[in-house]
Amino acid sequence: MPVARRIGNYRRKGRFPHLRRRSGHLHVIAGGIDCPAVTHPLLARLRDAARQNAIPAVLLQALTLALLVAWWRWPAAHELLERLLRLKLAWGVAYSFLAGALFAGLLPRLVLRGMGRDTGRFPVELAFALAFWGWRSVEVDLMYRAQAWCFAKTQTSRISSCCIFFASRS
């Protein structure tokens, strides 16, 4: 019995236009691959997701590189980023919450809404995204602080105790 028949007949629903059935065999339009393991619907969805996120990922990498080059070569950008660092040090985890809520919660929701991919529950999704990503940013900040405390160069005894602590938690 073919593998595709054991996991269910997922080609029948018409959700995967790149798959075609001919005389009981699986044929792929592009690439000539007719192996059910390669054309499994999960892999098809992963490829579609990677394709949809390729341009935003490249844009984010370009923005990161531009910030790095600006910090290194442009004194005004260097001063602005230094001010942001001082603000983060002064506000502590509140800065982490606000930055995470803004850049991981609010901005992506606004972009999705601007692209017309709004689900109609914008206020609920926005409130959840702000709270969720704000809290996740606080967790990341606290983890970085714990690692800085554990792996400080001045006290080597902390390293062994922290390694034992974190190893026992995993």
Rosetta blueprint (number, residue, H / E / L):
1 M L
2 P L
3 V H
4 A H
5 R H
6 R H
7 I L
8 G L
9 N L
10 Y L
11 R L
12 R L
13 K L
14 G L
15 R L
16 F L
17 P L
18 H L
19 L E
20 R E
21 R E
22 R E
23 S L
24 G L
25 H E
26 L E
27 H E
28 V E
29 I L
30 A L
31 G L
32 G L
33 I L
34 D L
35 C L
36 P L
37 A L
38 V L
39 T L
40 H L
41 P H
42 L H
43 L H
44 A H
45 R H
46 L H
47 R H
48 D H
49 A H
50 A H
51 R H
52 Q H
53 N H
54 A H
55 I H
56 P H
57 A H
58 V H
59 L H
60 L H
61 Q H
62 A H
63 L H
64 T H
65 L H
66 A H
67 L H
68 L H
69 V H
70 A H
71 W H
72 W H
73 R H
74 W L
75 P H
76 A H
77 A H
78 H H
79 E H
80 L H
81 L H
82 E H
83 R H
84 L H
85 L H
86 R H
87 L H
88 K H
89 L H
90 A H
91 W H
92 G L
93 V H
94 A H
95 Y H
96 S H
97 F H
98 L H
99 A H
100 G H
101 A H
102 L H
103 F H
104 A H
105 G H
106 L H
107 L H
108 P H
109 R H
110 L H
111 V H
112 L H
113 R H
114 G H
115 M L
116 G L
117 R L
118 D L
119 T L
120 G L
121 R L
122 F H
123 P H
124 V H
125 E H
126 L H
127 A H
128 F H
129 A H
130 L H
131 A H
132 F H
133 W H
134 G H
135 W H
136 R H
137 S H
138 V H
139 E H
140 V H
141 D H
142 L H
143 M H
144 Y H
145 R H
146 A H
147 Q H
148 A H
149 W H
150 C H
151 F L
152 A L
153 K L
154 T L
155 Q L
156 T L
157 S H
158 R H
159 I H
160 S H
161 S H
162 C H
163 C H
164 I H
165 F H
166 F H
167 A H
168 S H
169 R H
170 S L
